[in-house]
Amino acid sequence: MGTIVLLGILGLLVVAFVVLYNTLIRLKVRVKNAWSQIDVQLKRRHDLIPNLVETVKGYAVHEKETLENVTKARAQAAGASDIKERAQAENLLTGALRQLFAVVENYPNIKANQNFLSLQEELTTTENKIAFARQYYNDEVMRFNTSIQTVPQNIIAQMFSFKKSEFLEIEDPRDKRVPAVKF
């Protein structure tokens, strides 16, 4: 009789272990998926930028440096490898785009160009999607990090070397303000 009880308890512990481990794996995969969603939107933004630069280039021939800054920032963002480096590069790209939109203010012909207006609308939509994807990513990171730090998952997390994920943070205080772009 004692052996049966012991086997029953051991069986319950094994089932609990498997359930907790699988929960941690699911949360880890959700964090990776959330990052992939950000990556998709950043790729879309990177694809829009050359068209935007070309449209502005035809009108703003004296603004070569600004256009080059946007192009360099885009290349740097596309070449970033980890999350922290990517976030920093994307912050630089956002600043370069702000500078470009400020330059556009001096060229009324650009603001009236249908191609530019269309690109601006697509970029605005993409920026909104990026903001939503960042929020979703940080929510998933919070769930995962909380899970690997609470009992009893923390025991399993330590056994299998689950590491905390990094939050995606905006480092430049100017990026915490809503950008004011006027057309």
ABEGO torsion letter per residue (X at the ends): XAAAAAAAAAAAAAAAAAAAAAAAAAAAAAAAAAAAAAAAAAAAAAAAAAAAAAAAAAABAAAAAAAAAAAAAAAAAAABABAAAAAAAAAAAAAAAAAAAAAAAABAAAAABAAAAAAAAAAAAAAAAAAAAAAAAAAAAAAAAAAAABOAAAAAAAAAGBBBBBBBBBABAAAABBBBBBX
